Amino acid sequence: MKKIKRALISVSDKNNLKFLVNNLNKYKIKFISSGGTFKEIKRLGFHCEEVSKFTNSAEILSGRVKTLHPKIYAGILAKRQSRLHKKDLKRNNYDEIDLVIVNFYPFESVIKKTKNNEKILENIDIGGPTMVRAAAKNYKDVTVITNVSQYESLIKNMNQNKGATSLEFRKQTALEAFEETAFYESLIYNYFSNASPNNFSKKIILGFKRFEKLRYGENPHQKGAIYGKSDNLDLYKLNGKQLSYNNYNDIFAALQISKTFPNNKGTVIVKHGNPCGVSMHENKIESFMLAHKCDPVSAFGGIVSCNFIINKKLALELNKLFFEVIIGNGFDKDALSILKRKKNVRLINSENYKISNRNNFISNTEIALIQNPDIKNFKYSDFKVVSKNKPNKKTFQNLIFAFHVCRFVKSNAIVLTNEKSTIGIGSGQPSRLDSCDVAIKKMNEFHDISNKEILAASDAFFPFVDGIEKLVQSGISGIVQPSGSIRDKEIINFANETGTILLFSNTRHFRH
């Protein structure tokens, strides 16, 4: 146990400061502070020695140098059991500091509020993190507190130990202190990194906050949690059970598609990270119905994301089916009332959620793969008509829709569409020919394709004619695929022989 006799307090967040000093004062602890914290402690009616008086050294450089003084760091870093350290303290007339309570300049909130570089630089804390690191390093003798949320546990531990803290408590708060300094440095690093044209630096520092611990990972024997850079996900659960690891995985897969559609348009149904139905029909009810009709068997127990406000009529239709999660760009009052009848269904408001051009991470065994997201908007100029049979404007648009959906399907991917709605999706097959078979089977199982224009998209080129041949034989009249195969000419010749519209894309879109 380490009795606390002297505490250095310097906090930007002054919430619960009265509670803290009032409880510490019961143990006759001497307070040292500076700046606004010093003034607040004095205002609250407690005795406090200003840092400049304690060190006998005035603040300089407009307050940039206040606590950076040997007397401060000797008091924090001295090993209490070391005769040499005790001798050094006595010779220099330095006092031990047993408790360091510091939280940092609000750099994170400042960079959200302003782009003024000078103001941002002045909110990079130097003394605070330095004191915290020193105290955490010497946790065997010094207690360090870095967050208002720790005040109650500090006082509880001191009450249990008659004004002292336990080694176990100090070690835990030291861990949290290093977590805090590492995260703080990551914010500063990322601010400078984002200002740099170098997107892939030699080292990465993520600086993620944990949003919540999950019940488990993909399977019950695995642990899981969700982290991110911002303060929240901009996703608001309005009803239902706790979201799981798999729920989140599917939610992000669904949103990555639906949020690329024009405002107030588009329905996506996802199962196990893959879309099993997508529609951009103008009518909201029809949009959902067509997305569900693509593959109603796979849609069971999946996640539906509507890129528009869900109203009463759609809610009635949604309630007829079983979905784990329903996402909307808001819900009207009647829709919420209807959907909440199912207590377990998770309702997610995504109206504030936006996809961004920031890098994507895939991590395994503490190794990360990083790449830019595949979300660029397609233009007509991104495609080349290589067949003799030319598409009209409507067909061209529908082919672009098919290709757009295809890049969100796990490779090898084949997507069959009619009128900007999917009618067959083949995903995740090692063979592109197998993906054709799956997509065609789904189409034939759930759709009457007679007298309809059926179009197909492939995420990569067909290496042989057999794939495109299978599609044409099943009724497809137009195909879009990336170019690049040594057999591109054979594919074009086959398209011309069968009167099939064929577009080549400038880009490939694998998704693993």
Buried (B, 14 or more C-beta within 10 A) or exposed (E): BBEBBBBBBBBBEBEBBBEBBBBBBEBEBBBBBBBEBBEBBBEBEBEBBBBBEBBEBEBEEEEEBBBBBEBBBBBBBBEBEEEEBBEBBEEEEBBBBBBBBBBBBBBBEBBEEEEEEEEBEBBBBBBBBBBBBBBBBBBEBBBBBBBBEBBEEBBEBBEEBEBBBBEEBBEBBBEBBBEBBEBBBBBBBBBEBEEEEEEEEEEBBBBBEEBEEBEBBEEEEEEBEBEEEEEEBEBBBBBBBEBBBBBBBBBBBBBBBBBBBEEEBBBBBBBBBBBBBBBBBEEBBBBBBBBBBBBBEBBBEBBBBBBBBBBBBBBBBBBEBEBBBBBBBBBBEBBBEBBBEBEEBBBBBBBEBEBEEEEEEEEEEEEEEEEEEBBEEBEEEBBEBBBEBEBEEEBBBBBBBBBBBBBBBBBBBBBBBBBBBBBBBBBBBEEBBBBBBBBBEBBBEBBEBEEEBBBBBBBBBBBEBEBBBBBBEBBBBBBBBBBBBEBBEBBBEBBBEBEBBBBBBEBBBEBE
